[in-house]
């Protein structure tokens, strides 16, 4: 199984693509299908963004309380500024 490397920019792009599909829908059935898909995409996107906020908060706390914090437990790579 390959490891995916998605970013919040990818989430943004996916939301914009879904918006385009919704706006391009022509028949009432297609509109309804795209509305349902849009709701699902929005729900999953909200979870992804909320999770990213939680990870960022955890990284900030880790750095505030442990100067040796390296982000490994969060699955992130910390870069020196």
C-alpha positions as CSV (number, residue, x, y, z in Angstrom):
1,X,0.0,0.0,0.0
2,X,1.4,3.4,-1.0
3,X,1.6,6.2,1.6
4,X,-0.4,9.2,0.6
5,X,1.0,12.7,1.1
6,X,-1.9,15.1,1.0
7,X,-1.9,18.6,2.2
8,X,-4.5,21.2,3.2
9,X,-4.0,22.7,-0.2
10,X,-5.1,19.4,-1.7
11,X,-8.2,19.6,0.5
12,X,-8.8,23.1,-0.8
13,X,-8.4,22.0,-4.4
14,X,-10.8,19.1,-3.9
15,X,-13.4,21.4,-2.5
16,X,-13.0,23.7,-5.5
17,X,-13.3,20.8,-7.9
18,X,-16.5,19.7,-6.2
19,X,-17.9,23.2,-6.4
20,X,-17.2,23.2,-10.1
21,X,-19.0,19.8,-10.5
22,X,-21.9,21.1,-8.6
23,X,-22.2,24.2,-10.7
24,X,-21.8,22.2,-13.9
25,X,-24.6,19.7,-13.0
26,X,-27.5,19.9,-15.5
27,X,-30.3,17.5,-14.8
28,X,-32.2,17.5,-11.5
29,X,-30.8,14.0,-10.7
30,X,-27.2,15.1,-11.4
31,X,-27.7,18.2,-9.2
32,X,-29.1,16.1,-6.4
33,X,-26.2,13.6,-6.7
34,X,-23.6,16.4,-6.6
35,X,-25.3,18.0,-3.6
36,X,-25.1,14.7,-1.7
37,X,-21.5,14.3,-2.8
38,X,-20.7,17.9,-1.8
39,X,-22.1,17.3,1.6
40,X,-20.0,14.2,2.1
41,X,-16.8,16.0,0.8
42,X,-17.5,18.9,3.1
43,X,-18.0,16.6,6.1
44,X,-14.8,14.8,5.5
45,X,-12.9,18.0,4.8
46,X,-14.0,19.4,8.1
47,X,-12.7,16.4,10.0
48,X,-9.4,16.7,8.1
49,X,-9.0,20.4,8.9
50,X,-10.0,19.9,12.6
51,X,-7.5,17.1,12.8
52,X,-4.8,19.3,11.4
53,X,-5.6,22.0,13.9
54,X,-5.3,19.4,16.7
55,X,-1.9,18.3,15.4
56,X,-0.7,21.9,15.2
57,X,-1.9,22.6,18.8
58,X,-0.1,19.4,19.9
59,X,3.1,20.4,18.2
60,X,2.9,23.9,19.8
61,X,2.4,22.4,23.2
62,X,5.2,19.9,22.6
63,X,7.6,22.7,21.7
64,X,6.4,24.9,24.6
65,X,7.0,22.2,27.2
66,X,9.8,20.1,25.7
67,X,12.5,21.8,23.8
68,X,13.6,18.4,22.5
69,X,10.2,17.7,21.0
70,X,10.6,16.5,17.4
71,X,7.1,15.7,16.2
72,X,7.7,12.0,15.8
73,X,4.7,11.0,17.9
74,X,2.5,13.1,15.6
75,X,4.0,11.7,12.4
76,X,5.4,15.0,11.4
77,X,8.9,16.3,10.7
78,X,9.9,19.4,12.6
79,X,12.2,21.7,10.8
80,X,14.5,24.2,12.5
81,X,13.7,27.8,11.8
